């Protein structure tokens, strides 16, 4: 059996930590930033971790870590 391929879209959006948690950056920060307030954009800089109920799905799409 061949190797599992990494899901490209998932690899662009998520990173795995050494302990196995799944990190992500905040959404709504890519474009159309002109009408968003400075406060909103500043708060969107902060990333976060996926909940443990959703994280296993992402881990299967990122087999190589």
C-alpha positions in Angstrom: 0.0 0.0 0.0 1.3 3.5 -0.9 1.8 6.5 1.4 -1.1 8.6 2.4 -1.1 12.0 0.8 -1.5 15.3 2.7 -4.7 17.2 2.1 -3.3 20.5 0.6 -6.1 22.8 1.7 -5.9 21.5 5.3 -2.1 21.9 5.3 -2.4 25.6 4.4 -4.9 26.3 7.2 -3.7 24.1 10.2 -0.4 23.2 11.9 0.2 20.4 14.4 2.1 21.0 17.7 4.5 18.5 19.2 1.8 17.5 21.7 -0.6 16.8 18.9 -2.9 19.8 19.3 -4.2 21.5 16.1 -3.4 25.2 15.7 -5.2 27.6 13.4 -5.2 31.3 12.6 -8.3 33.4 12.7 -10.5 33.7 9.6 -11.8 36.9 8.0 -8.2 38.3 7.9 -7.4 37.8 4.2 -9.1 40.5 2.2 -11.8 43.3 2.4 -9.9 44.8 5.3 -10.8 48.4 4.5 -14.2 48.4 6.1 -13.2 46.4 9.2 -12.2 48.4 12.3 -8.7 48.5 13.6 -9.9 46.8 16.8 -11.5 44.0 14.9 -8.3 43.4 12.8 -6.1 43.5 15.8 -8.2 40.9 17.6 -8.1 38.7 14.5 -4.3 38.4 14.7 -4.6 35.9 17.5 -4.8 32.3 16.5 -6.2 29.4 18.5 -6.5 25.7 18.9 -9.2 23.4 17.5 -11.5 21.7 20.0 -10.7 18.1 20.7 -14.0 17.0 19.1 -13.0 18.3 15.6 -9.2 17.9 15.8 -9.1 14.1 14.9 -10.7 14.9 11.5 -7.9 17.4 10.7 -5.2 15.0 12.0 -6.3 12.3 9.5 -6.0 14.9 6.7 -2.4 15.7 7.9 -0.8 12.3 8.1 2.8 13.5 7.9 2.4 16.0 10.7 
